[in-house]
Amino acid sequence: MKNFYKEDYDEIEGAIYFLADCIREEKRTSKPLMLHSLRVGLRLMEDGQPKDVVIAGLLHDVLEDTKCTQGELEKGFGQEAAKLVEQCSFRPEREDLLRLSNTKTYEQEWMKEFNNWEGYGKEALLIKAADILDNGFLLVQIEDSAHRKNFIWKHREFVRRFNSRLKGERIFKELKIRVAKYK
């Protein structure tokens, strides 16, 4: 784990309080947002990622799952952390991806999303990898075979697509092992 200065720990802790306030104010999802966000951020912290990456990992879902704004993120945590959160957020105009059941359409639409991610820096992709890794537990809850197939395909495609950029990263290695075990 990376050694942070006291000020860094204070900012990371501030992000946790901010996350709790956002969730308390309005949560637009049934997933365990606080636990998931903490696991993603702490995994990045344990991996030795920089402070802004840890903060963005903690807050990666606040734009899509609460009423938090980009401006609030920039004011509280700076442009770099806010930019990473924005890159890791599911854009509202892409909510259709969550409801697609036709496998061919699902894959085509996710390929467009992955194409967008190609322009992201390594930090944003690491946050995405930590997010996918933590969301892997959802697989056991998916009963619909088409939804399950799509879920597995999306995770495998992420690993395939970003292998060359992330292959040396511990979080990505862990994700590759997990995804390889999907059935």
C-alpha positions as CSV (number, residue, x, y, z in Angstrom):
1,M,0.0,0.0,0.0
2,K,1.2,3.5,-0.9
3,N,2.2,5.8,1.9
4,F,0.1,8.9,1.8
5,Y,0.6,12.2,3.6
6,K,-1.9,13.1,6.4
7,E,-3.6,15.7,4.0
8,D,-4.1,12.9,1.5
9,Y,-5.8,10.7,4.1
10,D,-7.9,13.6,5.1
11,E,-9.1,14.1,1.5
12,I,-9.8,10.4,1.1
13,E,-11.8,10.4,4.3
14,G,-13.6,13.5,3.1
15,A,-14.5,11.6,-0.1
16,I,-16.1,8.9,2.1
17,Y,-18.1,11.4,4.0
18,F,-19.1,13.0,0.7
19,L,-20.2,9.6,-0.6
20,A,-22.3,9.0,2.4
21,D,-23.9,12.4,2.2
22,C,-24.7,11.9,-1.5
23,I,-26.3,8.5,-0.8
24,R,-28.2,9.7,2.2
25,E,-29.6,12.7,0.1
26,E,-30.7,10.6,-2.8
27,K,-29.8,7.1,-4.0
28,R,-31.2,6.0,-7.5
29,T,-30.2,2.4,-7.3
30,S,-31.0,-0.7,-5.3
31,K,-27.4,-1.9,-5.3
32,P,-25.4,-1.6,-2.1
33,L,-23.8,1.6,-3.3
34,M,-21.8,2.5,-0.1
35,L,-20.3,-1.0,0.3
36,H,-19.5,-1.3,-3.4
37,S,-17.9,2.1,-3.6
38,L,-15.8,1.6,-0.5
39,R,-14.6,-1.8,-1.8
40,V,-13.6,-0.2,-5.2
41,G,-11.8,2.7,-3.6
42,L,-10.0,0.6,-0.9
43,R,-8.9,-1.9,-3.5
44,L,-7.3,0.9,-5.5
45,M,-5.7,2.3,-2.3
46,E,-4.3,-1.2,-1.4
47,D,-3.0,-1.4,-4.9
48,G,-0.9,1.8,-4.3
49,Q,-2.8,4.0,-6.7
50,P,-2.5,7.8,-6.4
51,K,-4.9,9.8,-4.2
52,D,-7.0,11.1,-7.0
53,V,-7.5,7.6,-8.4
54,V,-8.5,6.4,-4.9
55,I,-11.0,9.3,-4.5
56,A,-12.4,8.7,-8.0
57,G,-12.8,5.0,-7.1
58,L,-14.7,5.8,-4.0
59,L,-17.0,8.3,-5.9
60,H,-17.1,6.5,-9.3
61,D,-20.9,5.9,-9.1
62,V,-22.1,9.2,-7.5
63,L,-22.9,11.0,-10.8
64,E,-25.0,8.1,-12.1
65,D,-26.6,6.9,-8.9
66,T,-27.1,10.1,-6.8
67,K,-28.0,13.7,-7.6
68,C,-24.3,14.8,-7.2
69,T,-23.0,17.1,-10.0
70,Q,-19.7,17.3,-11.8
71,G,-19.3,20.8,-10.4
72,E,-19.7,19.6,-6.8
73,L,-17.0,17.0,-7.5
74,E,-14.6,19.6,-9.0
75,K,-15.2,22.0,-6.1
76,G,-14.6,19.3,-3.5
77,F,-11.9,17.1,-5.0
78,G,-10.3,19.0,-7.9
79,Q,-10.5,18.6,-11.7
80,E,-8.4,15.4,-12.0
81,A,-10.6,13.3,-9.6
82,A,-13.8,14.8,-11.0
83,K,-12.6,14.0,-14.6
84,L,-11.9,10.4,-13.6
85,V,-15.3,10.0,-11.9
86,E,-17.0,11.4,-15.1
87,Q,-15.1,8.9,-17.3
88,C,-16.1,6.1,-15.0
89,S,-19.8,7.1,-14.9
90,F,-22.4,5.5,-17.0
91,R,-23.8,8.3,-19.2
92,P,-27.6,8.8,-18.8
93,E,-28.0,8.6,-22.6
94,R,-26.6,5.1,-22.5
95,E,-29.1,3.7,-19.9
96,D,-30.5,1.7,-22.8
97,L,-27.5,-0.6,-22.5
98,L,-28.7,-1.8,-19.2
99,R,-32.0,-3.0,-20.6
100,L,-30.9,-4.7,-23.9
101,S,-31.7,-8.3,-24.0
102,N,-30.9,-9.1,-27.7
103,T,-27.3,-10.4,-27.5
104,K,-26.2,-9.1,-30.9
105,T,-27.5,-5.5,-30.2
106,Y,-26.1,-5.7,-26.6
107,E,-22.6,-6.5,-27.9
108,Q,-22.7,-3.9,-30.7
109,E,-23.7,-1.2,-28.3
110,W,-21.1,-2.2,-25.7
111,M,-18.5,-2.2,-28.4
112,K,-19.3,1.5,-29.0
113,E,-18.9,2.1,-25.3
114,F,-15.6,0.3,-25.2
115,N,-14.5,2.4,-28.2
116,N,-15.1,5.5,-26.1
117,W,-13.1,4.0,-23.3
118,E,-10.1,3.6,-25.6
119,G,-9.4,7.3,-25.2
120,Y,-9.3,7.1,-21.4
121,G,-6.1,7.1,-19.5
122,K,-4.8,4.1,-17.5
123,E,-6.2,5.4,-14.2
124,A,-9.8,5.5,-15.5
125,L,-9.4,2.0,-16.9
126,L,-8.0,0.8,-13.5
127,I,-11.1,2.2,-11.8
128,K,-13.3,0.4,-14.3
129,A,-11.4,-2.8,-13.7
130,A,-11.8,-2.5,-9.9
131,D,-15.5,-1.8,-10.5
132,I,-16.0,-4.8,-12.7
133,L,-14.0,-7.0,-10.3
134,D,-16.3,-5.9,-7.5
135,N,-19.4,-6.3,-9.5
136,G,-18.4,-9.9,-10.4
137,F,-20.4,-11.2,-7.4
138,L,-23.6,-10.2,-9.3
139,L,-23.2,-13.1,-11.7
140,V,-24.5,-15.6,-9.2
141,Q,-27.7,-13.5,-8.9
142,I,-28.5,-13.5,-12.6
143,E,-31.1,-16.1,-13.4
144,D,-32.0,-15.0,-17.0
145,S,-29.7,-16.9,-19.4
146,A,-29.5,-14.1,-22.0
147,H,-28.6,-11.5,-19.3
148,R,-26.0,-13.9,-17.8
149,K,-24.5,-14.4,-21.2
150,N,-24.3,-10.7,-21.9
151,F,-22.8,-10.0,-18.4
152,I,-20.0,-12.6,-19.0
153,W,-19.4,-11.3,-22.6
154,K,-19.0,-7.7,-21.4
155,H,-16.5,-8.6,-18.7
156,R,-14.5,-10.9,-21.0
157,E,-14.5,-8.2,-23.7
158,F,-13.2,-5.7,-21.3
159,V,-10.3,-8.0,-20.4
160,R,-9.6,-8.8,-24.0
161,R,-9.9,-5.2,-25.1
162,F,-7.7,-3.6,-22.4
163,N,-5.2,-6.4,-21.8
164,S,-2.3,-4.7,-23.5
165,R,-2.8,-1.5,-21.5
166,L,-3.4,-3.0,-18.1
167,K,-1.7,-6.4,-18.2
168,G,1.0,-5.5,-15.6
169,E,-1.5,-4.2,-13.1
170,R,-2.4,-6.3,-10.0
171,I,-6.1,-5.4,-10.1
172,F,-6.3,-6.3,-13.8
173,K,-4.5,-9.6,-13.2
174,E,-7.0,-10.4,-10.4
175,L,-9.9,-9.5,-12.8
176,K,-8.5,-11.7,-15.6
177,I,-8.4,-14.7,-13.1
178,R,-12.0,-14.0,-12.0
179,V,-13.4,-13.6,-15.5
180,A,-11.6,-16.8,-16.7
181,K,-13.6,-18.7,-14.0
182,Y,-17.0,-17.4,-15.2
183,K,-19.3,-20.2,-16.4
